[in-house]
Amino acid sequence: DADVTQTPRNRITKTGKRIMLECSQTKGHDRMYWYRQDPGLGLRLIYYSFDVKDINKGEISDGYSVSRQAQAKFSLSLESAIPNQTALYFCATSDPSPGEDTQYFGPGTRLTVL
Amino acid sequence: GQQLNQSPQSMFIQEGEDVSMNCTSSSIFNTWLWYKQDPGEGPVLLIALYKAGELTSNGRLTAQFGITRKDSFLNISASIPSDVGIYFCAGSTGANSKLTFGKGITLSVRP
């Protein structure tokens, strides 16, 4: 079984709809991240969480919100989706041990906003 | 802010050739990571580098952490068709585990 899972894998929605993307992990990591990927722009950080009570904005948080329901679960919401939020979304996790900066990624969710 | 530069955006090589990719920055990083992303999948870690000057291999892949801590390279030897994908470099200052990613290089391998 995959260590980091994301649901759904694909979603098509309409402008103005509320969308939630979910991420679960079995790696036992405290730290979780949400990124979006656009062609030619690489990975950009939306939000990150270092533990259940910690939520931090990344470089492109406008239009998004997150919820850390448990150590293993981190959800990303688009309150009112717009077409320029069409992208690939990735969840990642990491271990807080010193020197352990490696992040492990889920398979991604392809979101299309019409 | 910190940026990692990867160029060119795309590379085309013949099967069996070696290829080298650079990642440079104007800032110092304490950790360098190389990821590969297959179509339709998330990035997968290839090699992690933690010390300046470190040279690490993983099969046909070799990566080095630059002495200045401002660059890294990844070399793929004897390329095969399954090497196709997007290769990202990423760096961390270690301060808060956040990674800075390059924009990636799309590698194509001609049989």
gemmi code that builds the backbone of each chain (N, CA, C; Angstrom):
import gemmi

chains = {
    "A": [
        ("ASP", (0.841, -1.202, 0.000), (0.000, 0.000, 0.000), (0.873, 1.247, 0.000)),
        ("ALA", (0.401, 2.293, -0.677), (1.147, 3.533, -0.761), (1.203, 4.190, 0.606)),
        ("ASP", (2.342, 4.859, 0.892), (2.517, 5.542, 2.171), (1.717, 6.834, 2.234)),
        ("VAL", (1.607, 7.534, 1.092), (0.878, 8.798, 1.020), (-0.191, 8.657, -0.060)),
        ("THR", (-1.431, 8.787, 0.331), (-2.520, 8.642, -0.625), (-3.312, 9.934, -0.741)),
        ("GLN", (-3.836, 10.165, -1.917), (-4.631, 11.371, -2.172), (-5.942, 10.963, -2.846)),
        ("THR", (-7.011, 11.610, -2.418), (-8.314, 11.402, -3.064), (-9.005, 12.730, -3.276)),
        ("PRO", (-9.712, 12.889, -4.397), (-9.731, 11.982, -5.545), (-8.452, 12.103, -6.360)),
        ("ARG", (-8.256, 11.253, -7.343), (-7.096, 11.379, -8.226), (-7.384, 12.362, -9.350)),
        ("ASN", (-8.611, 12.457, -9.723), (-9.037, 13.391, -10.769), (-10.369, 14.007, -10.363)),
        ("ARG", (-10.522, 15.304, -10.671), (-11.792, 15.963, -10.357), (-12.022, 17.078, -11.353)),
        ("ILE", (-13.213, 17.111, -11.884), (-13.624, 18.213, -12.740), (-14.767, 18.924, -12.034)),
        ("THR", (-14.678, 20.230, -11.911), (-15.712, 20.968, -11.219), (-15.994, 22.280, -11.948)),
        ("LYS", (-16.980, 22.989, -11.455), (-17.349, 24.253, -12.100), (-16.937, 25.433, -11.236)),
        ("THR", (-16.760, 26.559, -11.862), (-16.422, 27.797, -11.153), (-17.440, 28.067, -10.053)),
        ("GLY", (-16.914, 28.425, -8.872), (-17.775, 28.752, -7.744), (-18.062, 27.598, -6.801)),
        ("LYS", (-17.759, 26.377, -7.209), (-18.016, 25.215, -6.349), (-16.954, 25.096, -5.267)),
        ("ARG", (-17.361, 24.506, -4.138), (-16.414, 24.203, -3.061), (-15.860, 22.799, -3.285)),
        ("ILE", (-14.554, 22.698, -3.171), (-13.876, 21.421, -3.433), (-12.953, 21.097, -2.265)),
        ("MET", (-12.916, 19.810, -1.881), (-11.964, 19.381, -0.863), (-11.122, 18.254, -1.425)),
        ("LEU", (-9.817, 18.404, -1.276), (-8.877, 17.360, -1.642), (-8.315, 16.772, -0.357)),
        ("GLU", (-8.224, 15.447, -0.324), (-7.807, 14.817, 0.919), (-6.475, 14.092, 0.768)),
        ("CYS", (-5.742, 14.063, 1.869), (-4.445, 13.403, 1.901), (-4.350, 12.600, 3.184)),
        ("SER", (-3.912, 11.359, 3.044), (-3.672, 10.507, 4.203), (-2.296, 9.886, 4.096)),
        ("GLN", (-1.649, 9.659, 5.258), (-0.319, 9.054, 5.228), (-0.172, 8.031, 6.338)),
        ("THR", (0.607, 7.005, 6.026), (0.883, 5.950, 7.007), (2.351, 5.944, 7.405)),
        ("LYS", (3.060, 7.020, 7.085), (4.497, 7.075, 7.376), (4.757, 7.498, 8.821)),
        ("GLY", (3.734, 7.970, 9.514), (3.942, 8.414, 10.884), (4.663, 9.750, 10.976)),
        ("HIS", (4.687, 10.493, 9.885), (5.359, 11.790, 9.891), (4.465, 12.871, 10.485)),
        ("ASP", (5.105, 13.801, 11.199), (4.348, 14.914, 11.772), (4.067, 16.012, 10.746)),
        ("ARG", (4.958, 16.162, 9.784), (4.898, 17.317, 8.895), (4.227, 16.961, 7.578)),
        ("MET", (3.296, 17.817, 7.170), (2.576, 17.594, 5.923), (2.476, 18.889, 5.135)),
        ("TYR", (2.386, 18.756, 3.819), (2.470, 19.900, 2.906), (1.478, 19.732, 1.758)),
        ("TRP", (1.013, 20.849, 1.234), (0.239, 20.866, 0.000), (0.945, 21.761, -1.012)),
        ("TYR", (1.122, 21.211, -2.242), (1.740, 21.930, -3.341), (0.786, 21.917, -4.534)),
        ("ARG", (0.973, 22.891, -5.404), (0.359, 22.796, -6.720), (1.454, 22.847, -7.778)),
        ("GLN", (1.192, 22.135, -8.866), (2.153, 22.092, -9.961), (1.482, 22.579, -11.230)),
        ("ASP", (2.094, 23.549, -11.875), (1.641, 24.056, -13.161), (2.770, 23.868, -14.161)),
        ("PRO", (2.450, 23.605, -15.406), (3.501, 23.377, -16.419), (4.506, 24.525, -16.446)),
        ("GLY", (5.784, 24.168, -16.372), (6.849, 25.168, -16.450), (7.083, 25.968, -15.187)),
        ("LEU", (6.261, 25.740, -14.143), (6.420, 26.511, -12.905), (6.906, 25.669, -11.741)),
        ("GLY", (7.054, 24.397, -11.939), (7.521, 23.542, -10.850), (6.478, 23.390, -9.765)),
        ("LEU", (6.935, 23.150, -8.548), (6.056, 22.918, -7.402), (6.036, 24.165, -6.513)),
        ("ARG", (4.843, 24.633, -6.214), (4.714, 25.805, -5.347), (3.930, 25.433, -4.097)),
        ("LEU", (4.438, 25.876, -2.954), (3.874, 25.494, -1.665), (2.635, 26.327, -1.352)),
        ("ILE", (1.548, 25.633, -1.004), (0.285, 26.309, -0.688), (0.160, 26.489, 0.828)),
        ("TYR", (0.206, 25.392, 1.560), (0.136, 25.399, 3.020), (1.004, 24.261, 3.542)),
        ("TYR", (1.412, 24.391, 4.810), (2.110, 23.309, 5.456), (1.768, 23.267, 6.935)),
        ("SER", (1.979, 22.082, 7.507), (1.599, 21.853, 8.904), (2.667, 21.009, 9.568)),
        ("PHE", (3.196, 21.479, 10.684), (4.255, 20.733, 11.364), (3.711, 19.808, 12.449)),
        ("ASP", (2.491, 20.029, 12.885), (1.800, 19.061, 13.727), (0.314, 19.405, 13.710)),
        ("VAL", (-0.467, 18.667, 14.444), (-1.922, 18.789, 14.350), (-2.403, 20.200, 14.689)),
        ("LYS", (-1.699, 20.888, 15.543), (-2.157, 22.230, 15.954), (-1.450, 23.354, 15.209)),
        ("ASP", (-0.688, 23.004, 14.217), (0.128, 23.999, 13.511), (-0.258, 24.073, 12.041)),
        ("ILE", (-0.607, 25.270, 11.565), (-0.934, 25.491, 10.161), (-0.197, 26.747, 9.707)),
        ("ASN", (0.461, 26.672, 8.565), (1.216, 27.813, 8.056), (0.933, 28.037, 6.586)),
        ("LYS", (0.882, 29.313, 6.205), (0.689, 29.636, 4.794), (1.994, 29.448, 4.031)),
        ("GLY", (1.843, 28.977, 2.785), (2.981, 28.897, 1.901), (3.010, 30.111, 0.995)),
        ("GLU", (3.658, 29.971, -0.146), (3.823, 31.129, -1.026), (2.580, 31.487, -1.810)),
        ("ILE", (1.612, 30.558, -1.966), (0.435, 30.856, -2.786), (-0.840, 30.390, -2.091)),
        ("SER", (-1.106, 30.864, -0.882), (-2.230, 30.364, -0.093), (-3.570, 31.026, -0.426)),
        ("ASP", (-3.562, 32.150, -1.097), (-4.820, 32.847, -1.386), (-5.770, 31.950, -2.174)),
        ("GLY", (-7.023, 31.883, -1.701), (-8.031, 31.075, -2.384), (-8.100, 29.640, -1.892)),
        ("TYR", (-7.222, 29.285, -0.938), (-7.163, 27.940, -0.388), (-7.275, 27.986, 1.138)),
        ("SER", (-7.734, 26.880, 1.707), (-7.673, 26.702, 3.154), (-7.353, 25.230, 3.418)),
        ("VAL", (-6.895, 24.952, 4.641), (-6.526, 23.582, 4.977), (-7.078, 23.221, 6.337)),
        ("SER", (-7.111, 21.903, 6.567), (-7.514, 21.367, 7.865), (-6.642, 20.164, 8.172)),
        ("ARG", (-6.056, 20.157, 9.370), (-5.249, 19.003, 9.802), (-6.097, 18.248, 10.829)),
        ("GLN", (-6.795, 17.244, 10.361), (-7.774, 16.555, 11.215), (-7.113, 15.601, 12.210)),
        ("ALA", (-5.939, 15.120, 11.822), (-5.202, 14.158, 12.651), (-3.777, 14.155, 12.137)),
        ("GLN", (-2.891, 13.463, 12.830), (-1.510, 13.413, 12.366), (-1.449, 12.889, 10.938)),
        ("ALA", (-2.333, 11.948, 10.631), (-2.260, 11.266, 9.344), (-3.070, 11.929, 8.239)),
        ("LYS", (-3.826, 12.966, 8.547), (-4.744, 13.519, 7.549), (-4.618, 15.026, 7.425)),
        ("PHE", (-4.537, 15.487, 6.176), (-4.366, 16.910, 5.893), (-5.187, 17.207, 4.640)),
        ("SER", (-6.211, 18.060, 4.773), (-7.115, 18.328, 3.650), (-6.927, 19.731, 3.114)),
        ("LEU", (-7.084, 19.865, 1.840), (-6.987, 21.166, 1.168), (-8.355, 21.505, 0.595)),
        ("SER", (-8.836, 22.718, 0.864), (-10.136, 23.136, 0.351), (-10.013, 24.360, -0.541)),
        ("LEU", (-10.804, 24.350, -1.581), (-10.982, 25.522, -2.418), (-12.409, 25.986, -2.158)),
        ("GLU", (-12.572, 27.102, -1.477), (-13.897, 27.528, -1.039), (-14.801, 27.879, -2.211)),
        ("SER", (-14.230, 28.501, -3.216), (-14.990, 28.883, -4.409), (-14.032, 28.765, -5.592)),
        ("ALA", (-14.051, 27.610, -6.227), (-13.050, 27.320, -7.250), (-13.142, 28.275, -8.436)),
        ("ILE", (-11.964, 28.602, -8.986), (-11.884, 29.437, -10.184), (-10.986, 28.738, -11.200)),
        ("PRO", (-11.172, 29.066, -12.487), (-10.421, 28.339, -13.521), (-8.899, 28.353, -13.351)),
        ("ASN", (-8.324, 29.453, -12.816), (-6.857, 29.438, -12.709), (-6.364, 28.589, -11.551)),
        ("GLN", (-7.259, 27.898, -10.860), (-6.863, 26.892, -9.892), (-6.796, 25.495, -10.511)),
        ("THR", (-7.015, 25.420, -11.800), (-6.793, 24.174, -12.533), (-5.309, 23.843, -12.478)),
        ("ALA", (-4.972, 22.681, -11.935), (-3.565, 22.324, -11.726), (-3.498, 20.900, -11.187)),
        ("LEU", (-2.258, 20.417, -11.040), (-1.991, 19.183, -10.312), (-1.683, 19.549, -8.874)),
        ("TYR", (-2.313, 18.857, -7.937), (-2.087, 19.142, -6.522), (-1.425, 17.934, -5.865)),
        ("PHE", (-0.362, 18.214, -5.106), (0.363, 17.153, -4.426), (0.414, 17.410, -2.928)),
        ("CYS", (0.233, 16.329, -2.195), (0.454, 16.315, -0.765), (1.822, 15.678, -0.517)),
        ("ALA", (2.509, 16.119, 0.517), (3.802, 15.532, 0.870), (3.931, 15.468, 2.387)),
        ("THR", (4.829, 14.601, 2.854), (5.089, 14.487, 4.284), (6.593, 14.494, 4.526)),
        ("SER", (6.986, 14.834, 5.745), (8.393, 14.727, 6.103), (8.525, 14.445, 7.598)),
        ("ASP", (9.684, 13.941, 7.961), (10.014, 13.573, 9.331), (10.720, 14.767, 9.977)),
        ("PRO", (10.358, 15.175, 11.200), (10.991, 16.343, 11.794), (12.371, 16.096, 12.384)),
        ("SER", (12.925, 14.903, 12.221), (14.251, 14.639, 12.793), (15.278, 15.571, 12.175)),
        ("PRO", (16.272, 16.014, 12.971), (17.291, 16.934, 12.447), (17.963, 16.370, 11.202)),
        ("GLY", (18.068, 17.200, 10.173), (18.701, 16.774, 8.928), (17.799, 16.002, 8.008)),
        ("GLU", (16.618, 15.653, 8.444), (15.692, 14.877, 7.616), (14.739, 15.819, 6.905)),
        ("ASP", (15.212, 16.447, 5.829), (14.368, 17.388, 5.101), (13.668, 16.750, 3.918)),
        ("THR", (13.908, 15.478, 3.700), (13.308, 14.809, 2.555), (11.802, 14.790, 2.685)),
        ("GLN", (11.121, 15.140, 1.600), (9.666, 15.072, 1.571), (9.233, 13.937, 0.650)),
        ("TYR", (8.157, 13.266, 1.058), (7.620, 12.130, 0.326), (6.247, 12.512, -0.208)),
        ("PHE", (6.076, 12.331, -1.504), (4.900, 12.844, -2.185), (3.847, 11.783, -2.441)),
        ("GLY", (2.578, 12.222, -2.433), (1.483, 11.400, -2.883), (1.420, 11.392, -4.400)),
        ("PRO", (0.456, 10.652, -4.967), (0.370, 10.500, -6.420), (-0.261, 11.685, -7.128)),
        ("GLY", (-0.846, 12.597, -6.373), (-1.386, 13.799, -6.983), (-2.872, 13.726, -7.283)),
        ("THR", (-3.492, 14.908, -7.334), (-4.882, 15.067, -7.763), (-4.891, 16.050, -8.918)),
        ("ARG", (-5.469, 15.618, -10.026), (-5.596, 16.533, -11.171), (-6.949, 17.222, -11.074)),
        ("LEU", (-6.935, 18.525, -10.853), (-8.165, 19.304, -10.694), (-8.375, 20.197, -11.908)),
        ("THR", (-9.557, 20.121, -12.474), (-9.936, 20.993, -13.582), (-11.146, 21.808, -13.166)),
        ("VAL", (-11.022, 23.127, -13.268), (-12.135, 24.018, -12.926), (-12.631, 24.659, -14.219)),
        ("LEU", (-13.872, 24.372, -14.553), (-14.434, 24.879, -15.814), (-15.104, 26.235, -15.643)),
    ],
    "B": [
        ("GLY", (13.218, 36.111, -2.723), (13.254, 34.823, -2.053), (14.263, 33.891, -2.695)),
        ("GLN", (14.410, 32.724, -2.086), (15.353, 31.764, -2.625), (14.806, 31.159, -3.905)),
        ("GLN", (15.698, 30.931, -4.843), (15.309, 30.309, -6.101), (16.355, 29.286, -6.496)),
        ("LEU", (15.889, 28.225, -7.133), (16.794, 27.251, -7.713), (16.607, 27.274, -9.216)),
        ("ASN", (17.725, 27.349, -9.929), (17.671, 27.468, -11.371), (18.046, 26.159, -12.032)),
        ("GLN", (17.150, 25.661, -12.866), (17.406, 24.488, -13.666), (17.179, 24.856, -15.126)),
        ("SER", (18.149, 24.538, -15.938), (17.973, 24.776, -17.373), (18.820, 23.760, -18.135)),
        ("PRO", (18.433, 23.437, -19.371), (17.261, 23.977, -20.057), (15.975, 23.360, -19.518)),
        ("GLN", (14.825, 23.802, -19.998), (13.556, 23.256, -19.533), (13.360, 21.830, -20.037)),
        ("SER", (13.931, 21.527, -21.221), (13.789, 20.200, -21.819), (15.130, 19.730, -22.354)),
        ("MET", (15.344, 18.413, -22.298), (16.550, 17.816, -22.852), (16.145, 16.570, -23.637)),
        ("PHE", (16.815, 16.392, -24.771), (16.532, 15.235, -25.629), (17.841, 14.478, -25.843)),
        ("ILE", (17.863, 13.210, -25.501), (19.081, 12.425, -25.669), (18.752, 11.094, -26.327)),
        ("GLN", (19.796, 10.446, -26.800), (19.663, 9.131, -27.422), (19.850, 8.072, -26.340)),
        ("GLU", (19.101, 6.987, -26.466), (19.269, 5.881, -25.535), (20.738, 5.463, -25.488)),
        ("GLY", (21.243, 5.229, -24.297), (22.634, 4.831, -24.128), (23.566, 5.981, -23.797)),
        ("GLU", (23.117, 7.209, -24.057), (23.960, 8.370, -23.753), (23.919, 8.699, -22.267)),
        ("ASP", (24.963, 9.406, -21.830), (24.968, 9.974, -20.480), (24.374, 11.381, -20.547)),
        ("VAL", (23.800, 11.838, -19.443), (23.267, 13.204, -19.388), (23.543, 13.780, -18.000)),
        ("SER", (23.839, 15.075, -17.981), (24.109, 15.747, -16.723), (23.206, 16.963, -16.584)),
        ("MET", (22.669, 17.146, -15.395), (21.777, 18.278, -15.107), (22.322, 19.058, -13.926)),
        ("ASN", (22.284, 20.379, -14.056), (22.759, 21.243, -12.985), (21.614, 21.942, -12.285)),
        ("CYS", (21.860, 22.319, -11.075), (20.914, 23.119, -10.311), (21.739, 24.159, -9.558)),
        ("THR", (21.420, 25.418, -9.758), (22.220, 26.476, -9.138), (21.347, 27.447, -8.367)),
        ("SER", (21.984, 28.111, -7.424), (21.262, 29.067, -6.594), (22.200, 30.197, -6.182)),
        ("SER", (21.641, 31.343, -5.866), (22.444, 32.430, -5.303), (22.504, 32.312, -3.786)),
        ("SER", (21.716, 31.394, -3.218), (21.674, 31.186, -1.774), (22.335, 29.865, -1.409)),
        ("ILE", (22.748, 29.755, -0.171), (23.344, 28.527, 0.331), (22.264, 27.588, 0.842)),
        ("PHE", (22.386, 26.317, 0.518), (21.480, 25.302, 1.038), (22.277, 24.256, 1.802)),
        ("ASN", (21.671, 23.682, 2.813), (22.330, 22.658, 3.633), (21.975, 21.246, 3.206)),
        ("THR", (20.927, 21.117, 2.419), (20.516, 19.827, 1.889), (20.110, 20.015, 0.436)),
        ("TRP", (20.541, 19.080, -0.390), (20.107, 19.075, -1.791), (19.443, 17.740, -2.081)),
        ("LEU", (18.324, 17.812, -2.774), (17.579, 16.608, -3.112), (17.295, 16.591, -4.609)),
        ("TRP", (17.299, 15.404, -5.177), (16.900, 15.239, -6.582), (15.701, 14.289, -6.630)),
        ("TYR", (14.665, 14.748, -7.330), (13.443, 13.975, -7.493), (13.200, 13.716, -8.977)),
        ("LYS", (12.487, 12.601, -9.242), (12.022, 12.337, -10.598), (10.504, 12.172, -10.567)),
        ("GLN", (9.842, 12.760, -11.549), (8.398, 12.637, -11.654), (8.045, 11.954, -12.968)),
        ("ASP", (7.399, 10.800, -12.851), (6.879, 10.118, -14.038), (5.520, 10.725, -14.393)),
        ("PRO", (5.128, 10.634, -15.649), (3.835, 11.193, -16.055), (2.688, 10.646, -15.207)),
        ("GLY", (1.866, 11.553, -14.689), (0.700, 11.136, -13.913), (0.993, 10.709, -12.489)),
        ("GLU", (2.221, 10.901, -12.037), (2.593, 10.470, -10.689), (3.206, 11.622, -9.899)),
        ("GLY", (3.397, 11.385, -8.609), (4.076, 12.375, -7.784), (5.587, 12.224, -7.866)),
        ("PRO", (6.323, 13.267, -7.490), (7.792, 13.182, -7.494), (8.278, 12.097, -6.537)),
        ("VAL", (9.303, 11.387, -6.968), (9.905, 10.332, -6.165), (11.361, 10.691, -5.912)),
        ("LEU", (11.801, 10.563, -4.677), (13.173, 10.922, -4.332), (14.157, 9.969, -4.990)),
        ("LEU", (15.187, 10.566, -5.636), (16.257, 9.780, -6.250), (17.477, 9.739, -5.338)),
        ("ILE", (17.951, 10.909, -4.960), (19.172, 11.023, -4.167), (19.038, 12.209, -3.223)),
        ("ALA", (19.532, 12.043, -1.998), (19.594, 13.120, -1.017), (21.055, 13.378, -0.664)),
        ("LEU", (21.433, 14.635, -0.568), (22.816, 15.039, -0.275), (22.809, 15.961, 0.928)),
        ("TYR", (23.686, 15.670, 1.908), (23.644, 16.411, 3.168), (24.935, 17.135, 3.503)),
        ("LYS", (26.029, 16.869, 2.742), (27.307, 17.508, 3.065), (27.925, 18.107, 1.824)),
        ("ALA", (28.492, 19.311, 1.969), (29.174, 19.944, 0.849), (30.272, 19.021, 0.337)),
        ("GLY", (30.315, 18.875, -0.992), (31.307, 18.005, -1.603), (30.879, 16.556, -1.725)),
        ("GLU", (29.802, 16.192, -1.069), (29.346, 14.797, -1.074), (28.992, 14.339, -2.485)),
        ("LEU", (29.432, 13.141, -2.809), (29.115, 12.508, -4.088), (28.402, 11.205, -3.768)),
        ("THR", (27.193, 11.049, -4.278), (26.392, 9.882, -3.945), (25.834, 9.240, -5.196)),
        ("SER", (25.833, 7.923, -5.231), (25.317, 7.188, -6.391), (24.121, 6.350, -5.998)),
        ("ASN", (23.256, 6.161, -6.979), (22.088, 5.301, -6.830), (21.902, 4.609, -8.180)),
        ("GLY", (22.517, 3.451, -8.336), (22.472, 2.764, -9.627), (23.213, 3.566, -10.686)),
        ("ARG", (22.510, 3.895, -11.762), (23.126, 4.666, -12.849), (23.124, 6.169, -12.563)),
        ("LEU", (22.606, 6.569, -11.455), (22.523, 7.983, -11.101), (23.633, 8.349, -10.121)),
        ("THR", (24.223, 9.524, -10.349), (25.222, 10.069, -9.448), (24.901, 11.537, -9.243)),
        ("ALA", (24.953, 11.983, -8.000), (24.689, 13.388, -7.710), (25.773, 13.925, -6.783)),
        ("GLN", (26.059, 15.208, -6.922), (27.054, 15.846, -6.062), (26.514, 17.125, -5.448)),
        ("PHE", (26.881, 17.356, -4.212), (26.578, 18.569, -3.457), (27.767, 19.492, -3.663)),
        ("GLY", (27.559, 20.647, -4.307), (28.663, 21.537, -4.621), (29.387, 22.064, -3.394)),
        ("ILE", (30.674, 22.293, -3.539), (31.519, 22.774, -2.434), (31.024, 24.110, -1.878)),
        ("THR", (30.534, 24.967, -2.756), (30.058, 26.286, -2.312), (28.698, 26.208, -1.638)),
        ("ARG", (28.043, 25.051, -1.707), (26.686, 24.801, -1.208), (25.628, 25.584, -1.992)),
        ("LYS", (26.015, 26.089, -3.161), (25.075, 26.833, -3.988), (24.716, 26.085, -5.266)),
        ("ASP", (25.191, 24.863, -5.403), (24.829, 24.112, -6.595), (24.928, 22.611, -6.372)),
        ("SER", (24.306, 21.895, -7.308), (24.344, 20.442, -7.282), (24.185, 19.964, -8.716)),
        ("PHE", (24.700, 18.782, -9.001), (24.428, 18.207, -10.314), (23.979, 16.765, -10.169)),
        ("LEU", (23.241, 16.328, -11.183), (22.793, 14.942, -11.280), (23.263, 14.392, -12.618)),
        ("ASN", (23.878, 13.239, -12.601), (24.324, 12.596, -13.821), (23.609, 11.253, -13.970)),
        ("ILE", (23.110, 11.012, -15.170), (22.506, 9.728, -15.486), (23.378, 9.078, -16.544)),
        ("SER", (23.855, 7.894, -16.276), (24.711, 7.219, -17.252), (23.918, 6.151, -18.004)),
        ("ALA", (24.337, 5.929, -19.247), (23.744, 4.876, -20.082), (22.218, 4.931, -20.041)),
        ("SER", (21.669, 6.033, -20.482), (20.228, 6.271, -20.363), (19.402, 5.180, -21.057)),
        ("ILE", (18.221, 4.945, -20.493), (17.265, 3.978, -21.030), (15.907, 4.664, -21.153)),
        ("PRO", (14.999, 4.096, -21.928), (13.702, 4.769, -22.150), (12.948, 5.110, -20.874)),
        ("SER", (13.058, 4.309, -19.839), (12.308, 4.589, -18.604), (12.899, 5.745, -17.804)),
        ("ASP", (13.995, 6.319, -18.267), (14.530, 7.524, -17.608), (13.718, 8.759, -17.977)),
        ("VAL", (12.816, 8.632, -18.926), (11.952, 9.748, -19.327), (11.162, 10.265, -18.127)),
        ("GLY", (11.101, 11.576, -17.999), (10.330, 12.167, -16.907), (10.819, 13.565, -16.623)),
        ("ILE", (10.313, 14.140, -15.543), (10.742, 15.468, -15.124), (11.651, 15.310, -13.911)),
        ("TYR", (12.799, 15.938, -13.964), (13.779, 15.867, -12.877), (13.813, 17.212, -12.149)),
        ("PHE", (13.519, 17.157, -10.870), (13.514, 18.356, -10.036), (14.676, 18.325, -9.063)),
        ("CYS", (15.316, 19.472, -8.882), (16.200, 19.621, -7.739), (15.437, 20.373, -6.656)),
        ("ALA", (15.836, 20.168, -5.429), (15.210, 20.859, -4.300), (16.276, 21.105, -3.254)),
        ("GLY", (16.158, 22.220, -2.564), (17.119, 22.549, -1.534), (16.437, 22.945, -0.249)),
        ("SER", (17.130, 22.698, 0.849), (16.616, 23.085, 2.153), (17.728, 23.785, 2.923)),
        ("THR", (17.340, 24.846, 3.661), (18.324, 25.512, 4.520), (18.391, 24.831, 5.872)),
        ("GLY", (17.412, 23.939, 6.117), (17.397, 23.227, 7.381), (16.682, 23.966, 8.476)),
        ("ALA", (16.295, 25.220, 8.212), (15.704, 26.033, 9.270), (14.322, 25.548, 9.663)),
        ("ASN", (13.547, 25.104, 8.696), (12.164, 24.722, 9.002), (11.643, 23.620, 8.087)),
        ("SER", (12.547, 22.894, 7.491), (12.198, 21.759, 6.631), (11.472, 22.128, 5.347)),
        ("LYS", (11.251, 23.406, 5.082), (10.620, 23.747, 3.808), (11.639, 23.562, 2.695)),
        ("LEU", (11.140, 23.052, 1.572), (11.994, 22.861, 0.412), (11.724, 23.932, -0.632)),
        ("THR", (12.792, 24.356, -1.285), (12.676, 25.205, -2.474), (12.937, 24.310, -3.672)),
        ("PHE", (12.040, 24.340, -4.650), (12.162, 23.479, -5.817), (12.590, 24.268, -7.043)),
        ("GLY", (13.408, 23.618, -7.891), (13.625, 24.142, -9.223), (12.395, 23.874, -10.071)),
        ("LYS", (12.372, 24.447, -11.284), (11.196, 24.289, -12.132), (11.194, 22.972, -12.898)),
        ("GLY", (12.285, 22.240, -12.806), (12.327, 20.917, -13.409), (12.866, 20.906, -14.832)),
        ("ILE", (13.452, 19.770, -15.179), (13.921, 19.533, -16.552), (13.207, 18.293, -17.066)),
        ("THR", (12.545, 18.438, -18.215), (11.857, 17.304, -18.830), (12.842, 16.576, -19.726)),
        ("LEU", (13.098, 15.325, -19.412), (14.055, 14.520, -20.163), (13.314, 13.577, -21.105)),
        ("SER", (13.715, 13.592, -22.361), (13.193, 12.657, -23.355), (14.351, 11.789, -23.835)),
        ("VAL", (14.095, 10.495, -23.988), (15.117, 9.553, -24.424), (14.645, 8.883, -25.704)),
        ("ARG", (15.392, 9.086, -26.767), (15.033, 8.486, -28.062), (15.606, 7.084, -28.141)),
        ("PRO", (14.768, 6.106, -28.499), (15.277, 4.721, -28.589), (16.266, 4.553, -29.745)),
    ],
}
model = gemmi.Model(1)
for chain_id, residues in chains.items():
    chain = gemmi.Chain(chain_id)
    for i, (resn, *xyz) in enumerate(residues, 1):
        res = gemmi.Residue()
        res.name, res.seqid = resn, gemmi.SeqId(i, " ")
        for name, pos in zip(("N", "CA", "C"), xyz):
            atom = gemmi.Atom()
            atom.name, atom.element = name, gemmi.Element(name[0])
            atom.pos, atom.b_iso = gemmi.Position(*pos), 0.0
            res.add_atom(atom)
        chain.add_residue(res)
    model.add_chain(chain)
structure = gemmi.Structure()
structure.add_model(model)
structure.setup_entities()
